Every structure is written in structure tokens, then in C-alpha cells.
């Protein structure tokens, strides 16, 4: 643990005199620690460029009220340091855990359904294409190259934007960044953490993005959607989930490049970004994608 980390912990009133053990937990961009029965999140370098911490604080509290996220015990709006209740006995999820823990895709679907139906209101709207523009602006100030053909695919995605806009569905409070590690499986229910990218959004984004992050197969997708919809999904609903699989890769490609530019050491973000973009192009080039795009257009 660095001196900066110790200073951040000492500045938290409820932990000022804490002298117990600190356990480093996961996190791609932030430092996360368990301190007794609480979890402490210290934002990582450069995250202030693209994270609205005030929005995150409201969303985390609203999600806790909705019963899908641990209680927020402390937030410093200036630094983004946050303390939440530690969920004891829960498994931090991964693509492998979603495959091996029976019923886990269904529990994730139920958690999404509970969040989306809660009536919670988050301050920001998650605007996919506006975020792509914003991330491109951030990257224009960095010495990092986009994958070849990225702008061409963004232009191709204009057809997606128009199809989605032709039949908008009611926005809901969404997580918007359902990385597997943001799910904690208690066995009887799934908890969701980390509300950095949250906003009012098309709720089916959350399902499509989780499917990609978890590398779900067709059986897992079906389990996720049946739990979410309470039965069979309509063709237009299925289509939106697939469309968002491609779109989340298009967006998070840029996020990976920002991590690369910020010298984030936790992963090979060049490979991460290039892999995301390759997967996006591959899906958008399939006949299946064209069929789903037509289904979205038809509503």
C-alpha cells in the first residue's frame, strides 16, 4: 500500500483510526480495499477526465435503495473516494464463474430487472454516440493511435443509431458497465457494484454488454433474458440485445485506448482495444446482425 493510499484512508472520518488489515480487491482503473466490514474505493489516475463523480454518488445510493447494490457509507465528492458495505460471503464474478455457478446468469437478469423497474433516477443520461464523440476528443489530446478503420465503423454504426432512435424504449436507471467483476453472487441473489458509468439508458444495453463481458453462449443468453423478461423475449427485444453487443465493443475500444494513454499498468490495453474492435467489426459484418438491425427498425 502506497503513502497516497494511507493518506486517503486517514482522510476518511470513519476510518481515521482504523488499524486493522487491508485486503486489496479487484479493479481495472481504481484501487479497492476491504477494511473490516467496509469496502474502500480510491479513484485511479486520470479517471477524472471521463467520470462524473457526483453522478456516480447519486447512482450508487439510488441503486442501494433499489436493493441491488451495497449501502453507501461515505463519499468525498471532491476526490471520489467512496466507502460501501462489504458483502461478506459473495463470489466476485468472472466469465468462468458465470459458466460454473448454476443460475448466475438468471440472478444477474433478476438484478437488472429489479434495478430497471425500481423507478430510480440517475442524474446523467448514458448517450452512446455522444460518449464515442467525447472519448474521441479525449484521445485527440493523447499520443495513441485508433485501430485502422475505426472512423469507418462509426459511420456504419449511424444506421444503428437511426434504427434505435426510430423505436425508442423507455429509459431506465442502468449500470451501463456490467463487467463481470462488478457482480457479486451471494448464491440467492446478485449484487451489482461500481456505478462510474451509470445513467439513464435503454435497459437492454445492460443485457447486451453483460453478455459480451461474460462471453455468454446462447444458453446463458437465454437464461439471462428469460429471467429478465419473465419469459420469452420478443424478437425486437432480442435484436436490441445483439445490437448492443456490437455497440458496447465500439465504445469500450476507446475506453481501452484512454487507459493505454494514461499508462494504466493492470492490463495490455492495446490488445484489449484492438480485440474489442475486431469483435465489433466481426459481429456487424454478419447476416445475423443485419437481421437484428431490421428487427429493431421494425420495432
C-alpha positions as CSV (number, residue, x, y, z in Angstrom):
1,X,0.0,0.0,0.0
2,X,1.4,3.4,-1.0
3,X,1.7,6.5,1.1
4,X,-1.0,8.1,-1.1
5,X,-3.4,5.2,-0.2
6,X,-2.6,5.6,3.5
7,X,-3.3,9.3,3.3
8,X,-6.6,8.7,1.5
9,X,-7.7,6.3,4.2
10,X,-6.7,8.6,7.0
11,X,-8.8,11.4,5.5
12,X,-12.0,9.2,5.8
13,X,-13.6,10.1,9.1
14,X,-15.0,6.6,9.8
15,X,-11.6,5.0,9.1
16,X,-9.3,7.7,10.6
17,X,-8.4,5.4,13.5
18,X,-8.6,2.1,11.6
19,X,-5.6,-0.1,12.2
20,X,-6.9,-3.4,11.1
21,X,-5.8,-5.4,8.0
22,X,-6.4,-4.1,4.5
23,X,-7.1,-6.5,1.7
24,X,-6.6,-5.3,-1.9
25,X,-9.6,-6.3,-4.1
26,X,-10.1,-6.1,-7.9
27,X,-10.3,-3.0,-10.1
28,X,-9.1,-2.1,-13.6
29,X,-8.8,1.6,-13.0
30,X,-9.2,2.1,-9.3
31,X,-7.7,0.9,-6.0
32,X,-10.2,-1.1,-4.0
33,X,-9.6,-2.4,-0.4
34,X,-11.5,-4.3,2.2
35,X,-11.2,-2.7,5.6
36,X,-13.1,-4.9,8.1
37,X,-16.8,-4.8,7.1
38,X,-16.4,-2.0,4.6
39,X,-15.1,-1.6,1.1
40,X,-13.0,1.5,0.2
41,X,-12.7,2.7,-3.4
42,X,-9.9,5.2,-4.3
43,X,-10.2,6.5,-7.9
44,X,-7.3,5.8,-10.3
45,X,-5.1,8.2,-12.1
46,X,-6.8,10.1,-15.0
47,X,-10.3,8.9,-14.2
48,X,-11.4,12.5,-13.6
49,X,-11.2,13.0,-17.4
50,X,-14.2,10.9,-18.1
51,X,-16.0,10.0,-14.8
52,X,-18.6,12.3,-13.2
53,X,-18.2,11.6,-9.5
54,X,-21.3,13.5,-8.5
55,X,-23.4,11.3,-10.8
56,X,-21.8,8.2,-9.5
57,X,-22.5,9.0,-5.9
58,X,-26.2,9.6,-6.6
59,X,-26.4,6.5,-8.7
60,X,-24.7,4.3,-6.1
61,X,-27.1,5.5,-3.4
62,X,-30.2,5.0,-5.7
63,X,-29.0,1.5,-6.6
64,X,-28.6,0.7,-2.9
65,X,-32.2,1.9,-2.3
66,X,-33.4,-0.3,-5.1
67,X,-31.8,-3.3,-3.3
68,X,-29.2,-4.2,-5.9
69,X,-26.1,-2.6,-4.5
70,X,-24.4,-2.4,-1.1
71,X,-25.2,0.6,1.1
72,X,-23.0,3.7,0.5
73,X,-21.5,4.8,3.9
74,X,-19.2,7.7,2.8
75,X,-18.4,9.7,-0.3
76,X,-15.9,12.5,-0.8
77,X,-17.3,14.5,-3.8
78,X,-14.0,16.2,-4.3
79,X,-11.8,13.1,-4.6
80,X,-14.4,10.4,-5.5
81,X,-13.2,8.3,-2.6
82,X,-16.2,6.0,-1.6
83,X,-16.9,3.6,1.2
84,X,-19.6,0.9,0.9
85,X,-20.7,-2.0,3.0
86,X,-18.6,-5.1,2.2
87,X,-20.8,-8.0,1.0
88,X,-19.4,-11.0,3.0
89,X,-19.5,-14.4,1.5
90,X,-20.2,-13.3,-2.0
91,X,-18.3,-14.5,-5.0
92,X,-16.8,-11.8,-7.3
93,X,-17.8,-12.9,-10.7
94,X,-15.8,-13.6,-13.8
95,X,-16.7,-15.2,-17.2
96,X,-15.6,-18.5,-15.8
97,X,-17.8,-18.1,-12.7
98,X,-20.8,-17.2,-14.8
99,X,-20.3,-20.5,-16.6
100,X,-19.8,-22.7,-13.5
101,X,-22.1,-21.1,-10.9
102,X,-25.6,-22.6,-11.6
103,X,-28.3,-19.9,-12.1
104,X,-25.9,-17.0,-12.1
105,X,-27.0,-15.5,-15.4
106,X,-30.6,-15.7,-14.2
107,X,-29.7,-13.9,-10.9
108,X,-28.0,-11.2,-13.0
109,X,-31.1,-10.9,-15.1
110,X,-33.2,-10.6,-12.0
111,X,-31.0,-7.9,-10.5
112,X,-31.2,-5.9,-13.8
113,X,-34.9,-6.3,-13.8
114,X,-35.1,-5.0,-10.2
115,X,-32.9,-2.0,-11.0
116,X,-34.7,-1.1,-14.2
117,X,-38.1,-1.4,-12.7
118,X,-37.2,0.4,-9.5
119,X,-38.2,3.9,-10.7
120,X,-34.7,5.1,-9.7
121,X,-33.5,8.3,-11.4
122,X,-29.8,8.9,-12.2
123,X,-28.6,12.4,-12.9
124,X,-26.9,11.7,-16.3
125,X,-28.1,10.1,-19.5
126,X,-25.8,7.5,-20.9
127,X,-25.6,8.6,-24.6
128,X,-23.7,6.0,-26.6
129,X,-22.9,8.1,-29.6
130,X,-22.2,11.3,-27.6
131,X,-19.8,9.2,-25.4
132,X,-18.0,8.0,-28.5
133,X,-17.5,11.6,-29.6
134,X,-16.4,12.6,-26.1
135,X,-13.8,9.7,-25.9
136,X,-12.5,10.6,-29.3
137,X,-12.0,14.2,-28.1
138,X,-10.0,12.9,-25.1
139,X,-7.9,10.7,-27.3
140,X,-7.2,13.6,-29.7
141,X,-5.0,15.0,-26.9
142,X,-3.2,11.7,-26.4
143,X,-0.4,10.0,-28.3
144,X,-2.3,6.8,-29.1
145,X,-3.5,5.5,-32.5
146,X,-7.0,4.4,-33.2
147,X,-7.4,0.9,-34.7
148,X,-7.3,1.2,-38.5
149,X,-10.8,1.7,-39.9
150,X,-12.4,2.9,-36.6
151,X,-14.0,6.0,-38.0
152,X,-15.4,3.9,-40.9
153,X,-17.2,1.6,-38.5
154,X,-18.5,4.6,-36.5
155,X,-20.0,5.9,-39.8
156,X,-21.5,2.4,-40.5
157,X,-23.0,2.5,-37.0
158,X,-25.1,5.5,-38.0
159,X,-27.6,3.0,-39.3
160,X,-27.8,1.5,-35.8
161,X,-28.3,5.0,-34.3
162,X,-31.2,5.7,-36.6
163,X,-32.8,2.3,-36.1
164,X,-32.6,2.6,-32.3
165,X,-34.0,6.2,-32.5
166,X,-36.9,5.1,-34.7
167,X,-38.3,2.9,-31.9
168,X,-37.0,4.3,-28.6
169,X,-37.9,2.4,-25.5
170,X,-38.4,4.0,-22.1
171,X,-35.2,4.9,-20.4
172,X,-34.3,3.3,-17.1
173,X,-31.6,3.7,-14.5
174,X,-28.9,1.5,-15.9
175,X,-25.5,0.3,-14.7
176,X,-24.0,0.7,-18.3
177,X,-20.7,-1.0,-17.5
178,X,-21.6,-4.6,-16.5
179,X,-18.1,-6.0,-16.3
180,X,-18.3,-9.5,-14.7
181,X,-16.2,-8.3,-11.8
182,X,-18.9,-5.7,-11.0
183,X,-21.2,-8.6,-9.9
184,X,-21.1,-10.2,-6.5
185,X,-23.0,-13.5,-6.3
186,X,-24.3,-14.4,-2.9
187,X,-26.0,-17.5,-4.2
188,X,-29.5,-16.4,-3.5
189,X,-29.1,-13.0,-5.2
190,X,-26.7,-11.0,-7.3
191,X,-25.3,-7.7,-6.1
192,X,-24.0,-5.0,-8.6
193,X,-21.2,-2.6,-7.7
194,X,-19.3,0.3,-9.4
195,X,-21.6,3.0,-10.8
196,X,-19.0,5.1,-12.5
197,X,-20.6,4.9,-16.0
198,X,-24.2,4.7,-14.9
199,X,-27.0,6.7,-16.3
200,X,-30.5,6.7,-17.8
201,X,-30.3,4.4,-20.8
202,X,-32.0,1.8,-22.9
203,X,-32.2,-1.0,-20.4
204,X,-31.3,-3.6,-22.9
205,X,-27.8,-2.1,-23.1
206,X,-27.1,-3.7,-19.8
207,X,-28.0,-7.2,-21.0
208,X,-26.1,-7.0,-24.3
209,X,-23.0,-5.6,-22.6
210,X,-23.0,-8.3,-19.8
211,X,-23.3,-11.0,-22.5
212,X,-20.2,-9.7,-24.1
213,X,-18.2,-9.2,-20.9
214,X,-19.2,-12.6,-19.7
215,X,-18.6,-14.3,-23.1
216,X,-22.1,-15.8,-22.7
217,X,-23.1,-18.6,-25.0
218,X,-26.6,-19.0,-26.4
219,X,-27.8,-21.0,-23.4
220,X,-26.6,-18.3,-21.0
221,X,-28.1,-15.5,-23.1
222,X,-31.4,-17.4,-23.0
223,X,-31.2,-17.8,-19.2
224,X,-30.4,-14.1,-18.7
225,X,-33.2,-12.9,-20.9
226,X,-35.9,-15.3,-19.6
227,X,-35.1,-14.2,-16.0
228,X,-35.2,-10.5,-17.1
229,X,-38.4,-10.6,-19.2
230,X,-40.1,-13.3,-17.1
231,X,-40.4,-15.5,-20.1
232,X,-39.8,-15.3,-23.8
233,X,-38.3,-12.1,-25.2
234,X,-39.8,-10.5,-28.3
235,X,-37.8,-10.5,-31.5
236,X,-37.2,-6.7,-31.3
237,X,-36.0,-7.1,-27.7
238,X,-33.6,-9.9,-28.6
239,X,-32.4,-7.8,-31.5
240,X,-31.6,-4.8,-29.3
241,X,-29.5,-7.0,-27.0
242,X,-27.5,-8.2,-30.0
243,X,-27.1,-4.7,-31.5
244,X,-25.8,-3.5,-28.1
245,X,-23.2,-6.3,-28.1
246,X,-21.5,-4.7,-31.0
247,X,-22.0,-1.1,-29.8
248,X,-20.5,-1.7,-26.4
249,X,-17.4,-3.1,-28.1
250,X,-17.3,0.0,-30.3
251,X,-17.4,2.3,-27.2
252,X,-15.1,0.3,-24.9
253,X,-12.5,0.2,-27.6
254,X,-11.9,3.9,-27.0
255,X,-12.0,3.4,-23.2
256,X,-9.2,0.9,-23.5
257,X,-7.1,3.4,-25.6
258,X,-7.6,6.0,-22.9
259,X,-6.3,3.5,-20.3
260,X,-3.3,2.9,-22.6
261,X,-2.7,6.6,-22.9
262,X,-2.9,7.0,-19.1
263,X,-0.3,4.3,-18.6
264,X,-2.7,2.1,-16.7
265,X,-0.5,-1.0,-15.9
266,X,-3.2,-3.6,-15.0
267,X,-3.7,-4.9,-18.5
268,X,-2.4,-4.8,-22.1
269,X,-4.9,-2.2,-23.2
270,X,-3.6,-2.1,-26.7
271,X,-4.6,-5.7,-27.1
272,X,-7.8,-5.0,-25.2
273,X,-8.8,-2.2,-27.5
274,X,-7.8,-4.0,-30.7
275,X,-9.6,-7.2,-29.6
276,X,-12.8,-5.3,-28.8
277,X,-12.8,-3.5,-32.2
278,X,-12.1,-6.8,-34.1
279,X,-15.1,-8.4,-32.3
280,X,-17.3,-5.4,-33.1
281,X,-16.5,-5.5,-36.8
282,X,-16.9,-9.2,-37.0
283,X,-20.5,-9.1,-35.5
284,X,-21.5,-6.1,-37.5
285,X,-20.5,-8.0,-40.7
286,X,-22.7,-11.0,-40.1
287,X,-26.1,-11.6,-41.7
288,X,-27.4,-12.2,-38.2
289,X,-26.6,-8.6,-37.3
290,X,-28.4,-7.3,-40.4
291,X,-31.5,-9.4,-39.5
292,X,-31.4,-8.0,-35.9
293,X,-31.0,-4.4,-37.2
294,X,-34.0,-4.9,-39.4
295,X,-36.0,-6.2,-36.4
296,X,-35.1,-3.1,-34.4
297,X,-36.2,-0.9,-37.4
298,X,-39.5,-2.7,-37.5
299,X,-40.0,-2.3,-33.8
